[in-house]
Amino acid sequence: MVWDPFGTLATTLWLTGGQWSGKSTVARILASRHGVSDRERAQRNRVERDRLVAADAVRSAIALGIRVIEVDGSVPADEVADLVAEHFGLATS
């Protein structure tokens, strides 16, 4: 069984490349050529896609027995650093 909650994988194209390689420029050109200009909707779609990908990655990691520490700004960075140091058996300052 293939994971495809929206039934859209067959129509998906993943445009990938390094930072500054032109991915966003290609997207802007296509949007301009084809009259797509709803940046707010596109941003919502990116955020939702990223949320789904992250949630799937976390589930997979946990299933493999990997400890996951979510960094979302709700815990001060120094406390997260202490957790990471503790995980690796390092002394905290």
N, C-alpha and C positions, 0 to 999 in steps of 0.2 A: 504494500500500500504506500503510495506517495503522499507526503504531507502537502496538501494544497487546500487550505481552508476556504479560499475565495474562488477556487476553480480557474485561476488565471495564469498558472505557471506556463502553459503552452504558448501564451501570447506575450510573455515577459522577455525583455531584452535587457541584460545587465551590461551596462557600459562601464568599463573599469579602466583605471589607469592611475598613475602616480599623481601626487599633488602638483598642481599647475600644468597638467598635461593637456587640458582643454575640454574636460568633460562638461563643465558648466557652460562653456562657450558653445559647444555643440548643442546643448539643451536650449540655450537662448536663441540660437539660429533656427532650430526646428520650431520653437514656439512662435517666433516671428514669421516664419514662412507659412505656418499652418494656423495662424490666428489663435494660438493658445497663450493667454496672458494672465491666467489666474494664479499669480504667485502665492497668494495666501493658501489656496487649495493645495498647490504643489508642496508648500512647506508643511501643511498638515499631513499630507501623504508621506512625506519623508520622515516626519516625526513618528507617525504610526508604524511605518516600515521598520524604523530603527528600534522602536519599542518591541515589536514582535521578534525581530532578529535577536535582540538582547535577551528577551525572555526565553527564547528557545535555546540560546547559548548557555544561559544559567541553568536551565533544566538539564541540558546535556552534561554540563560539568558536574552538577550535583549527582546525576546518575552514575558518573564515572568515579565518584568519591572525591572529587576536587572541592576543596573549601572555597566558597565564594564570599567575598566581602564587597558589598555594593557601596560605591562612593557616589553619593547624590547631593552632597552639600548639607545634609541634615546632621552630620557628625563632624566636629572640627577636624581639620586635616592632621593635627598632631595626634589626636586620638586614633585615627586610622593608621598613621605611621606606627604607633605603639602596637596596634593589632598585628600589623604586618611583621614588625620586629619580633613580637611574641611568637608568631607562627613559625618563624625561622630560627627561633631560639636565641635571638640577639638581645643584648641588654638594652633597656630603654633608658633615655636620659632623664 
